[in-house]
Amino acid sequence: MVPANRIGHAHGMSGFQMKITQEIITLVVLTSFALLYLREPLQPQILSAIALLRGAVYVMFRK
């Protein structure tokens, strides 16, 4: 088992919550790289994707 999974599970996170967290971290890092290093423009579909991901996080972590 991956240590981060053990730590997350020990603190009450489900497998689905840990997967959403992993995806958000990956997308934040890659988006930052594309915007800052590759100098790609911020397009409307990227903003839409960010809004949808925020919605997914809200639904997954609400009590």
Helices and strands as residue ranges (DSSP letters): H 3-10, H 15-36, H 44-61
